Amino acid sequence: MKSYKPDDRQTVVPRLFTRDVEGLVGFIKAAFGAKGRLLPDRPTELVIGDCVIMVADGSGVRRPTSSGFYIYVPDADKAWARAVKAGAKSTHEPHDTPWGDRRAIVNDAWGNHWQIATHGGARGG
């Protein structure tokens, strides 16, 4: 049976549009260790863990967008600190939630909301 999508893609691929592709890509790499490179005239594909997120130019016909993400990382405290160092504004410092995640929340300069979590409570434990 012929596949309807590339084998290395999840079914839904988040795509953000921005007038500052280089800046947003740099932030996502610095804060979350994303892998990928800027490509001229096409969306930048970043890999975070087992997911792909696209960042594309939001000028012309497309308008800039923002979104909210719940991202699982090995250490929420360290990822939160990296995100803040990369320029995000913290709205919730790392804390343990009743459902078992250690979670922090930041907003980046492009209007995106990142909930950063490690399942298992304090430091993944």
Secondary structure, 3 states (H helix, E strand, C coil): CCCCCCCCCCCCCCEEEECCHHHHHHHHHHHHCCECCCCCCCCEEEEECCEEEEEEECCCCCCCCCCEEEEECCCHHHHHHHHHHCCCEEEEEEEECCCCEEEEEEECCCCCEEEEEEECCHHHC
